[in-house]
């Protein structure tokens, strides 16, 4: 098996020269950055749509307690808190 350190060092020297050629003031996210941002935006939109669908199924009215009705008590009728 060939020695990988020689090919790795050659690749690193080529990458370093490419990195020196890039103008640091003009670096932009490019197409890949736009694609990642667009995918994340679509995912958030889908999650919000799903959340709205699930929240519309929730009934926010509290059902009365059957034990309290059977004993003739209603919650909050006396206005005092029980210990």
N, C-alpha and C positions, 0 to 999 in steps of 0.2 A: 504494500500500500504506500502511495507517495506521501512525502512529508507535507502536511497541510499548512505548516507555519510559513513556508515560502510563498505559497499562493495567497495566503491570508494577508501577509505583509504587502504583497504586490497590489492586492485589491484595496488595502487601506491607503497606500500612497496615491493611487488613482482617485480615490474618493476625497482625499484631503486636497488634491489639486482642484477638483471640481468645486469643493466648498470655498476655496479661496477666490474663485471666479465670480461667485454670487455677490451682487451688490446688497449689502446689509440694509440699506435704506429702501430698497424696492422689493423686499420679500413679501409675497402675498400668499394667502391660503391656497389659491388655485382652484382647479376643478374638483379635486378630491375634497377639499374643505367645504365647497358648496354642496357636494353630494352628501357628505356626512350631515351637514346642517339641514338639508332638505329632508333626509330620512328621519332625523330627530324631530323636525317640525311635524311631519306626517304622523309619526308615532304619538306625539303629544296630542295632536288633533283627534286621533283615533281613541286614545285613552279618555279624553274629555267627552267625546260622543258616547262612549260606553258608560262613563260615570253618570252622565245625564239620563241615559236609559235606565240604569239601575236605581238612581235616586227618584225617578218618577214612579217606580213601583213601590216605594216605601210609603207606608201610611203613618203619618206623624201624629195622629190622634191616639191618645192613650186609652186603652180599653178599661172600663171600670173593674175594680177588684171584686170578684164574686163573694169573697169572704166578708168584705166590709158591707156589702148590700144585705147579706143574710143576717148579720148581727144588728143591722139598723144604723151603723155608723157610716159616715162619709168622710173622706179624707179632707182635712182642712175646715171642717164645719165648726169645730170648737175654737180654732185659732190659736191653740197652744200646742207646743211641741211636747212629745212624750219622751221620757228619758230612756 
